[in-house]
Amino acid sequence: LGSGVTRVDGRLGKALSLDGTANGKVVFATDSWDMGNRRTISLWAKQTSGGGRLLSSGAGGFELFTGTDTRLHWRGSGSQERNATVTSSWAAGNWHHLVVRRTGSNCQIFLDTVLLAEGAQGSIGSTEGPLIVGQRNQQDGRGFALNGMIDEIAIWNRELTDDDIVALWNDGFGTG
């Protein structure tokens, strides 16, 4: 954990609180990261201010991030991107469940079980470098640090079903 990261009470148990500085990140060391064409990423996020990177891999890999314009973005290799406007409560510091599901060349973005965006996206290449929580890949010096909390990060090497996504939402007490 970077010095700008603390463990705090989260959506379920403990979460990572990221302070929006250069030290507010968690780096999972790996020699290479292969997202492949059939994957699902799930996490709970609570943004405090501005936009920032939730997850990113090395150059040429992927990024899941929010902008200051209340949009949620998923970017694959190069500049191919899917994005969608998120709920107005995103900026209000509320917890939200995010899922990115990739099935072949199709990419889908869900927020709180609702499909927000869908469309074709090019292949996500294998990258060298770590998986980073809270900032952009280390080859890019700009950082785009997240000020907020992230909880229950999970990555599967398969596409989760719609029922799986609803179950993750419900287990995080999304309906309660």
N, C-alpha and C positions, 0 to 999 in steps of 0.2 A: 504494500500500500504506500502511495505517496504521502508526504507529510500534510497534504491538503485533503486527505480522505480520513473520515472517521466512521466507525460503526455506530449506528443509532437505531432506535426502534423504528421498524419499517412497516410495510404493508403486511408482511408475514415474518415474524421474528425480527432479525436484524437486517438492516439495509446499509448500503454504502451512501454516505453523505459526501458529496463532492463540492469543494468550495469555489470552483470557477477559476482557479489559478493554475499556473503551469505545473504545480505539484499535486493538483487534484485529479489524479488518475490512478487506475490499476492496470498493470501490464502483465499479461500472461505470456511468458516467454515461450517461443516456439520457433523452429527454424523455417517452417513454412505453414501456410494456412490455406487449405483448399476448401472453398465454400461449396464447390460442385453445383449441379443444376437441380438438385432435389434436397431442399433443406427447409427447416423452420426455425425461426428465432423468436423467443418470447421473453418479455421482461415487463416489470412494473416500473413506472417512472413518475416522478413528481418534480416538476421544474420550478425553481425558485424565481429566476429572472433570466431574461434574454433567451437566446438559443444556444445550442451546443451539441457536441457529438455525444451520442449515447454509447455506440459501439463502432469500432473501426478496425480494419486489418491493414496490412502493409500496402504500399503503393500498388495500384492495379487491382486491389481487392474490393472491399465493400465498406459502406458507411451507412449507419442509421443515425439520423440527426434531426434536430428541430431548428427552425430559423426564427428570427425575431418577428417574423410575419405570421406566427401561429400556424405554420405548415410543418408537417412531418414528412421527411424525405428519406428515401432508400436509394442509394447510388451503388451501382455495380461497377465493373471494370470500365475505365474511361469515364465518359461523362453521361452515360445512359442512366436516367433517373426516373423514379416514380415519386410523386408527392401528392399530398392532399391536405386541405384545410382541416384542422382538428377542432374539437369543441372549444367554445369560449372559456370553459372551465380549466382548460390546459394552462393558461397563463395565471390562473387564480391559485396555483399551488396545490392542486388536487391530484390524487393518485390516479393513474390511467394504465391500463393493460395494453401493451403494444405487441403485435405479432406480424412478422413478415414471413410469408409462405412462398416458396419458390418451387414451381412444378415445371420442370423442363425450361422452356423459355418464358413462361408466364410468371409474373410476380404480383403478389397481392399484399396489401397493407390493411391490417385490421386495427381498430381502436375500440377497446371495450366491447369486443365481439362483432362490431359493425365493420363490414367491408367498405373502406374509404376509397381505395384506388386499386386498379388492376390493369395490367397490360403486358405486352411483350417486352422483354429486356434481354440484351445480349448475355453471353456466357460470362460468368465471374471466374476470372483466372486464378490459378494458384499464386500465392504471394509469398515473398520472403519477409519475415518480420512478425512481430507479436500481434496478438489480439489485445486491443486497448479499450478499456471502459472509461468514458468520461472525456476523451480527447481524440483528435484526429491522429492519423498514422504519424510515426516519428520521422519519416522522410520529409514531411511537410512541417516546416517550423512555425506555422501559424497557430497550431494548437486547437483553437475553437473549443475551449474548455467549457464543460457543463457546470452550471450552478444549480444543484438540486440533488435528488436522491434516486437511486436505482436499487431494485430488489428483485430477487427470484429470476436471475438471468438463466436461460436455458437454450441450448442449441441442439437440434436433432438432425440426423443425417437422413431424414425422410420428411415427407409432407404430412403434417398433422391434418386430421379431418376437421370439418366444421364442429363436430361433436367434441373432439379433443380440445379445440380452442375454447368452446363454451365451458368445458369442465375446468380448464385452467382458470378461467374468469371466476367461476363459482367457487373454486377452492381458495381463491384469493378474496373471497367474500364480496365479489363484484355485485351480487344481487342483494347483499345485506345492508 
